[in-house]
Amino acid sequence: MGDKEREIGCFTCAHRQIVTSAFQNTMCAACGAYIDLRDFKIITPFGRSIQTGGEVLIGDKGDVSSTKIMCGSATIEGRLRGYMICTGTLTIKRKGAVTGGIESETLVIAKRADVDFSRTIKTRIFEVNGRAHARVIAEKVIIHKGGYVDGAIYARSIIVDKGGVFSGELFIGHDNAVAAEESVNLQALDNEEEATPEQIRDKSDDDNEPQLGLL
């Protein structure tokens, strides 16, 4: 059986391409930029920047204050106080506040999650299975059975399944979404620092997923 494949996005030119999951790095087929593909797990307070086409997991004891994390996919169980840009799917499983900023291709609120977003969310698809209080700018919003959203939604379309609930302000249409996006200040934060080798540890000889923070 061959290696599984995954789609990744280039942070430099936004080109998307297919690579095997075994790759630890690659080059963008369009612009030639280097793309790190390692997966990272953050399990303690962490304040450095990461840029990877792989997955970033913020564990339940993780507390991220990084100025910017750029990744291919992500799962948030702990605290995010910095800014995260995800070219794929970002899944939130925590209960509590998310004070950091989020920009993603797809944002999923897990079934048991209950999240209060302090900043405006930017995503192409906003998919809700749990509960969320947020101001959302999206192309498409899907609230599944058992899902609940309270806040303001600026989107081109919205689907609320039977058993799903939306309560708040709803602005549908391309012009509304564009106007809302233009009003959001997405200025890059200063003093970005790259993760150093000393902060990255392998879990074991059999698992090459780096551990960020002290075990």
N, C-alpha and C positions, 0 to 999 in steps of 0.2 A: 504494500500500500504506500502511495506517495505521500509527501508532506502536504498538509493542508495549506490552502492559499488564503490570503487576506488582501483587502484593498487598503492602500495607504494614500495619504495626500502629502504633497510637497509643501513645506512652510514658506518656501521662497516664491514659487510661481503658481501654486495651487493645483498643479497637474496631479491627476490620480492614476495609479497603476496597481497592478496585481503582483504580489511577491509571495514566496512560500513562507510559512510560519517559522521555518528553521533559520531564516536569515536574521543576523544580529545587526546588520547595517546594509545599506544599498546606496545607489546613486539615482537621482531623479532622471528619468528617461528623456525629459523635456529640456531641463536647464543644466543638468549635471551636478546639482547641489548634493552634498553628502546628507544622508538621512540615517540617523541612529534609530534602531528598531528594538532596543532593549525594553523590557518591562520593568517597572519600578514599583516598589511597595514602601509606603511611608507609614511608619509605626510609632513615631515620636514627634515632638515639635520640630519643625523644619522650615527654613527660611531662604533656601537657595532656589535658583531657577533651574528648570528642566526643559529640554527640547528633545522629544523622541517621537517616532512614529509608532511606538509600541503602546502598551497599556500602563496607566498609572493608577494604582490602588491606594487610596487614603484609608488606612485601617481605622477601627473605632477609637484607637488611642492616638491616632495621627492628628497633628495640629499644624496646618500649612499656612504660613504667612508670606510665602514667596511672592515677589513682585509679579512674576509671570511663570506659568507652567503651560507648555505647549505639548500636546500628545495626540496619538491616534485614537485612543479610547480611554475611558476612565470610569472608575467606580468610587463613589464617595460614601464612606461610612462614618468618618470622623469630621473634623472641623476644616473648613476652607475659608481663610480670611484674605487670601491673595486673589490673583486673577488666573483663570484657567481657560485656555483656548483648545478645543478638541475638534479634530477634523472628522471624527466618526461619532460613535455613540457614547454619551456620558450618562451613567446611571447613578441616581441618588437613592441611598438606602437608609439615611439617617433620620432621626427625629430631633427637631430643634432648628436653630437658625443657621443659615448660610449667609455670612456677611461678605463673602468674596464675590467677585464678578465671574460670570460664566458666558462663554460664547461657544456654540457647538453646532455640529451638523444635526444631531438628534439628541434631545434631552428626555430621559425617561425617569419618571418618579415611580419608584417601586411600590408594590402593593401595600406594604406596612410602613412606608415612609410618611412623615408628617413634617413638612419643611416650610419655614418662613424665610423668604429671600429678601435680603435688605437692598439689593441692587437690581436694576432692570436686567432681565435675561434676554439674550439674543440667540435664537436657534432656528433652524429651518423647520424641524418637526418637534413639537412639544407633546409628549405622550404621557398621560397621567393615569396611574393605577391606584395611587395613594392619595394623600392630601397635600395641597400646596397653596400658600399665600404668596402671590407674586405679581409683578408687572412684566408682561411677556411680549416680546416682538418676535413673531414667527410667520412662516408661510402657511403652516397647517397645524392646527391644534386638535388632538384626539383625547377625549376624556372617556375612559372606559368605565364599565360597570364597577361601582364602588369608588370611583375616582371623584375627587372634589377639588375645585379650584376657586379661590376667592381672590379678587384683585382686578387688574385691568389687562385685557388682551387686545393686542393689535395684530391682526392676522388676515391672510387672504381667504382662509376658509377654516371652519370649525365643525367638528363632529362630536356630539355628545351621545354616547350610547345610553340605552335604557338602564337606569340605575346610576348613571353618572350625574354630577351636579356642577353647574357653574353659577357663581354669585358675584356680581360686580359689573364693571364697565366693559362693553364689548364694542370694538371698532373693526368692522370687516371691510376689506378692500385693499387694493394695492396702494392707493394714495395714502391711506391711513397708516399702513405699515411703514411706508417710506418716510412719512413725516415723523413718526415716532422714533424711527431709527436715527434720523438726522438730529433729533433732540437729545440723544444719549451721548454723553461725553465719554469717548473710549480712548482718551489720551494714555499713552504708555507711561507706566510708573517708572521712576528713576531708581538708580542704584541696584540694577539687576546684577546678580551674581550667579555664576554657573556652579553646579554641584561638583565637588571635588572628589577625587578617588577615595580620600579618607572617609567620606560619608557614605560610601557605597560598599556593601558587603554581601557576599553570596550567602544564601541560607544554608546551603550544603553543597557537597561535591556533585550531587545529583540534581540540584536545582540552581540554575544560573540566574534566577531573578534577583537583581540587586536589592539589598535592604538599605533604606535611607534612614539614618538615625542610629542610635545605639540599641543593640539588642539586649 
